Amino acid sequence: MKEYFTRISVILFLICSVITVTYVLFIPPRPGVADQGDFQRVMDVTGLKEKETGTADRDMLFFRYVKPEYEMAPVNPLRLSGLIPTTSMIYPVTAAKLLCRITGREFFSTEVLAVIYAVVYITALTLCMKWYAPGSKPVFTITSVLSLFVLLDGNYLVWFNSLYGEPMMITGLALFIASVLNVSNKTGPTDDKDILFVVISSFLFLGSKAQCITALPFAAFMIVRVFSLKYRNLLEFKTAGYYALRKSLIPLVLLVFYTLGFFIQVNITCGVDTKYNSVFYGILADSDNPERDLLELGLNTDMAVEAGKHAYLPENEYKKYVPWSDITLEEFNRKISNFKIIRFYLQNPERLVRGMEYTASQCFQTASSLGKYKKTDVEEYTHQFGRFTLWSDIRSRYFPRKLWFIISFFIVLAAFTLKKYIKAKNTPDRLRIELIWVIAAIGIFQFPMPYLGNGRADTAKQLFLFNYIFDILFLVMAGFLSEYIVSLLKKKQPLS
């Protein structure tokens, strides 16, 4: 009976997901997200070029209007193979290019890319619903219903029609979660194809954006954990752990090579701007004594004249240290490093807390001020978007954007899951809780990254993954609460 209930419920979830995504993304005018200058990095490595239009026309579209069409160019096969570490967006983009050619389109379209993302994302979420709590009707019902509103919120889906890394990031994470849940439902030793699912989804998630670098150790832990389950019924625990570590060595080395290689490539092109922002628009913007902070960072004190400025102002707005200028590259970028920035905050914890309070004030906002429609579809620029955004509207309006609230949430989650982990008697239940801990750890490490790595520049957008993980954990807590309420009601029922 439970199996029949799960099967029907999963089918209903799938149907509702398709209807929701179709309404949000594919009913004209089709929404998307305008380019704020990030697309070029993706285009350069995935075989896309700007259409032949005037420079003035292209510049007019930035920030204000969606640009869906691009010329298609060849891509280096070494990038597709991963030998040249490249954003994992190259795979859905390549699939979309192929689909565009098959259907006779002259240009690549992000609207076709949105179809690819939608199919993969809906599939991943449906598998998550199928495998998360197959034996608990209350947990399954509450989680699946809420997931339709939370994880299919329009302010998540609208990014699918763009060349930003955000849709690849949440789609990759959803696949990673589904792959581990699949393993948790195995009664016998884990099959090689199940392990391969976990490894591939890890590559897709970690390669989506450079900011996912902090998730590398947690994904690696889960890969080793899944490998260990292959031997759980055959060997002693210690021996199984040894075999797991040895057998997982090759995928781990490849994962580290790919993730670090991708991060280094992005850092070469974006590191100059982000370091500038982290110091001038972060540390110095929040400083009572900029000269002292500069000395502590090993920089010239005359840089204090640029305090509070980010790297994207007009050149005449800077006094001396213009981003990418020779003097800035020599006196600033050559002398500063991410290690020095992190060390500064560790030596000044009160400044770190102040920065995290600012970060908290920017969380829970998945809407953006970027244009949402093509110029041909609207009379004038608008960033307003309201298709199926009930959850993100409630979250941004009513959830406390305070550091104490975020810390309290994770403490409560830790307490609930630790109690359930201690009570859990079987490996599947424990693996699911370990997965929750891995997801939470990824979210915790994502929270400080925007401020530490980019100052106050674009903080809300850089918290996209944190917000998504918070929503997942919110669903987990709702499932736990429903299970707890049902158990209380059963205890109160009189014995017949």
Protein Blocks (a to p, Z undefined) as FASTA:
>chain_A
ZZmmmmmmmmmmmmmmmmmmmmmmmgccddddddehjmmmmmmmnopacddddfklmmmm
gokaccfbdcdddddfklmnomagcdfklmmmmmmmmmmmmnopabdcfklmmmmmmmmm
mmmmmmmmmmmmmmbmklmmmmmmmmmmmmmgfklmmmmnccbfklmmmmmmmmmmmmmm
mmmmpmbdcdfklmmmmmmmmmmmmmmpmklmmmmmmmmmmmmmmmmmmmmmmmcfklmm
mmmmmmmmmmmmmmmmmmmmmmmmmmmmmmmmmmmmmmmmmmmmmccblmlmmmmnopaf
klmmmgoiafkbcfklpfklcghiaklmmmmmmmgcfklmmmmmmmmmmlmmmmmmmmmm
mgoiabdfbdfbdfklpfbdcfbdcehplmmmmmmmmmccbfklmmmmmmmmmmmmmmmm
mmpmbfklmmmmmmmmmmmmmmmmmmmmmmmmnojnoklmmmmmmmmmmmmmmmmmmmmm
mmmmmmmmmmmpccZZ
